């Protein structure tokens, strides 16, 4: 995974041409007024779909920053493992934090789950979560914005699941992450985390019927949002995505 070090902006894919790329509206104003970019300064921007373009600024107007497209990098900052976090939505704003930090660490997709112990339907928060992921993508130097799917039931999740491995966190499990998947194998994985109070026995049994692998997150009882971070780190580390070098 190649690392890019820059103040990263967002560029709409439609504003990237063969020779130039253009920041518009809020991104342009942030570059010119907040970051005080000038003509000739280097600029890098991600399109949220895996492409990062960079080059010197050619012109600055009130609502546009136009830069020369000198370099293009594909998928910088992106893990090879496509990891979906499927989590029973915790109460309050805790899932905002999960989206923000999960994006930084390397989650590729967030699937909010409507489980029996969820407090309320969080569908109204979807746009807020997407904005959180978008901002975190830029801050962390990623090139793809994680997908935030509409909330669904556990049954619906498994009906549409296409991952190679599904882990479900459970406090009674003694299982640990298996060794990294073979290099030539498809690399899609899902981590299931319950809300406050965890999954019910019926939900846990359903996951086992669908061949989910119980996963231990350690000997201490964790809050839902903490459990998500511990599980994410375990899985990405086991697959070589958080190691130095």
Secondary structure as GFF3:
##gff-version 3
##sequence-region A 1 245
A	DSSP	beta_strand	8	10	.	.	.	ID=ss1
A	DSSP	three_ten_helix	13	15	.	.	.	ID=ss2
A	DSSP	beta_strand	20	24	.	.	.	ID=ss3
A	DSSP	alpha_helix	25	29	.	.	.	ID=ss4
A	DSSP	pi_helix	30	34	.	.	.	ID=ss5
A	DSSP	beta_strand	42	46	.	.	.	ID=ss6
A	DSSP	beta_strand	51	60	.	.	.	ID=ss7
A	DSSP	beta_strand	64	68	.	.	.	ID=ss8
A	DSSP	beta_strand	71	74	.	.	.	ID=ss9
A	DSSP	beta_strand	82	88	.	.	.	ID=ss10
A	DSSP	alpha_helix	94	105	.	.	.	ID=ss11
A	DSSP	beta_strand	109	114	.	.	.	ID=ss12
A	DSSP	three_ten_helix	123	125	.	.	.	ID=ss13
A	DSSP	alpha_helix	126	140	.	.	.	ID=ss14
A	DSSP	beta_strand	147	153	.	.	.	ID=ss15
A	DSSP	alpha_helix	154	160	.	.	.	ID=ss16
A	DSSP	beta_strand	165	169	.	.	.	ID=ss17
A	DSSP	beta_strand	188	193	.	.	.	ID=ss18
A	DSSP	alpha_helix	201	209	.	.	.	ID=ss19
A	DSSP	beta_strand	213	215	.	.	.	ID=ss20
A	DSSP	alpha_helix	224	238	.	.	.	ID=ss21
###
